Amino acid sequence: MRTILLTIEYDGDQFFGFQRQTNKHTVQSEIESVFSDIYKTKTTLRYAGRTDRGVHAKQQIIACHDSGDIPLTKLHQMLNKALKGVYVLSVEEVEMGFDPRRQAIKRQYEYWCYFGQKHVFLDRFMWHRKEVPIEQIRQHMQSILGVHDFSYLSKYNPQVISTKRDIVNVDVKVSKYNILDFKGESVVLSFESNSFLHHMVRKMVGLVWSVAEGQLSKDEFEDIINVRKRHHFQMAPPQGLYLNRIWYDEGAREFNNEK
């Protein structure tokens, strides 16, 4: 028996989210099904975090137990040959008991937007927005830094004990894209924290864009950030959101998580 860790990426548009659901095709069910076909026995995954329907991952960490009969290199090849919509970046053996969710110390999400001509192909992976001054975006992103009560910027969940979270880093990057002969400018908003609430990143992105585009005033933005008063704004759609990176304490793992 051994514990193996998989670093994977996936196209969230092909799945009803990450977590297993009855009669739904999810990332977890896809991977567990392939493992079961390989080993002829049920396999249950542990994972670093759940993603909603339509949300992508450039680096998701999952772990499970196997018999150890198949060499890791061959197992890597077998998985990528069988999986649909999921690509395994690496397969490694880690210490017994490794928990990819509880041992993660920080997570980073990215949200991709694009300007200019709208294209149906790009809409699968980015959110089309009208161009606004990037300095406005950066200014509003800085207001999100630090510890806040995100009850106005998350989906209500009675099982959540506290809606306070610490955003330890934010960033705004502007770049040119050239995809399928479509060319233009994109902006990537990134957020880092130990943990995120349900819909939290998509609501933060929606809020930032709403005030930058003039749909919300600066006072209304402050009302929401400081949990004073609710104001309506559009939550960003799932297709522009990516689970981008997960950090682990060096003493808690035996694999290279650098990207």
N, C-alpha and C positions, 0 to 999 in steps of 0.2 A: 504493500500500500504506500502511495506517495501523494503529496499535495502538489498540484500543478497550478501555475498562474498563467493566464492568457491575457495579453494586451490585444485588444480588438478595436476595429473601427466598423461603423455601419451606416447605412443609408436609412434614416428613420422614416422616410416616406413609404417604405415597403412594409412597415410594421405598425401594429396597434400598441406602440410603446415598448418598453424593455421588459417589464415584469410579466410573468406568466398570467394569462387570463383564460377562463373557460371559453372554448370555441373561438378563440382569437389567435391570429398569427402574430406572435411577439418575438423579440430578439431572444429572450430567455428560452422560449419553447423551441425556437429554431435550433439553438445550440444544444440544448438538452436532447432533442430528438436525434441529432447527428451523433452525439456521444452514445446514446442508447443503441443506435444502429452499429456503431463500431464495437462496443463492448458487450452488446446483447444483455444489458442490465440497466436499470434506471439510474440516471445521474442527476444530481441536484446541484445547481450553481449557487455560489455566493458572489456578490457583486458590489462594486464601490458605490453605485448610485443608480437610481431609476431615472429614466427619461420618458417623457410623454410621447404620444403618437405624433409622428412627424419630426421629432427632434433627433438630430444626428449625433454621432460621437466620432471624434478623431482619436480619442484615447479613453477607452473604457477598460477597467480592470476586473477580471472575474477569476474565480478560483474554484476548484473541485478536487475530489479524490479520485484516483484511478488505481488500477492494479499494478501499474508499473511495468506491464509486459511489453508495451510498445515503446520503442525509443522515441525521444521527444522530437527529433528531426522528422521521423516518419509520421508521427502523430500530427505534427504541424502541416505536413503535406496532405494528409488524409482529410483533415478538417477543412482546409481551404478548397479542396476538390469538391467537397460535399455541401458546404454552406452556401446559401443564397442570400445576397444582400448584406453579408457579414464577411469581413476579411480579418484573418488572424495575423497580427503583426509579429508576435513572438509567443513562444511557449517555453516556460521555465519551471524547474522544480524549486519549491520554496519550503520553508520550515512547516512542520505539521501545526495545524491550528491557525495558520495565517487567515486573517479576516480582512478582506479588501475594503469593507465599509468602515469598521470600527478603528482600524489602524491608519486610515488616511488622515493626514493632518491638514491638508488644504486641497481645494478643488478650484479649477478655473473653467468658466464658461465663456464662450465667444458668441457674439451675435453679429451676423453679416447683413449689411444693407448695400444697395446699389442705386446709383443715380442714372439719369439719362433715359434713353429709350427703354420702355418696358418690354420684356421678352418672357414668354411662357416657360421656356426652358430654364432661364435663370431663376424664375419664381419658385422653382422646386428647392432651391438651396439658399436663396437670399430674399430679403424683403425690399421691394421697390419703394423708394421714398423720393420726394422732391428735394433738390439740393438746398441745403441751409448752411450758414456759416459754421464751420467746424469748431471754431472757438466757443460758440454757444454750447455745442454738445460737450466739449471738454469742461466748461464751467459747471454745467449741470451735473456731469458725472462726478466731479470733485465733491459736490454737495452730498453725494450718496456715501462717500467714504466714512468709515468709522462704525460705531455701534448705533443702531437705530431699531426702533420697533417697526417691523415690516408687516404689521397686521393689515395695513391699507394697501400693501404691495405684495399680497400673496392670497392664495385660496384658503378660505376658512377650513380648519381641520380641528375638531374638538379634542383629538388625541394629542395635539401639539401642546406641550407644557408652556413654552415661551416662544413668542414671535420675535424676540430680539436676536439679531444676528450682527456679526462684525465683518464688514467689508474691508479687507485689509489692503486691497489694491484694485485700482481701475485704470483702464488705458483706452485711448482712442487712436486708431491707426487708419490712415488713408492710403490707398494704393490703387494702381491701375489693374484692371482685369482684361484678359483676352481669352475667352472661352467659346469654343464652337464658332469662331469668327465674330463673336459679339465683343465689342470693346467699349470700355467705359471706366468710371471711377467707383470704387467701393469704399465703405468705411466699416471698420470692425470695432465693436465695443466689447471690452473684456472686463470680467469681474472675478475677483478671487476671495474666497472665504472658506472657513472650516466646513460650513454646511449652508445649504440653501433651503428655503421653504418652497412648497409647491407653487408653481407659476411665478415665483419671485423674480427671476431674471427677465422673463418676458414682460412683466409689469414694469420693472425698472426701465427697460428699453422703451416701452410704450410711453411711459411718463416723460422720459428725457426728450423723445421726439415730439411729443405733444406740446411741450413748453417751447421747444426750439422752433416749431412751426407756427407758434402763436395761437394754438388751440386752447392752451391753458396760460394763465398769467403766472408771473414769478411768485406772487402771493399764494396762488392756488397750489403751485408746486411745493412751496414751503408748508402749506397746510397739510399736504399728504405726507411729506417726509417727516414732519413733526407730529403726526397723528392728531391733528387738531380738527380737521373737517374733511369729509370725503368729497371728491369732485370726479365727474365722469371723464374718462379718457380711454383710448383704444389700447388694449393689450396687444403686444407684438405677436404675430402668428408664429407657429412652431418651426416652420421650415428654415428660418434663418439662424436657429439656435444650435450650438455645438458644445457638447461636453469635450473640452479641449485637452485638459491635463489634470493629473492627480498626483499629489506629492505624498511620500511616506517618509517617516523617520528612519534614518540610516540604521539605527539599532533594532528596527522592527521588521526588517526585510532583508532578503539575500539576492535581490535582483536589481538590475540597472533600470531605473525608471526615467532616465534623462531622455529628453526629446529635442 
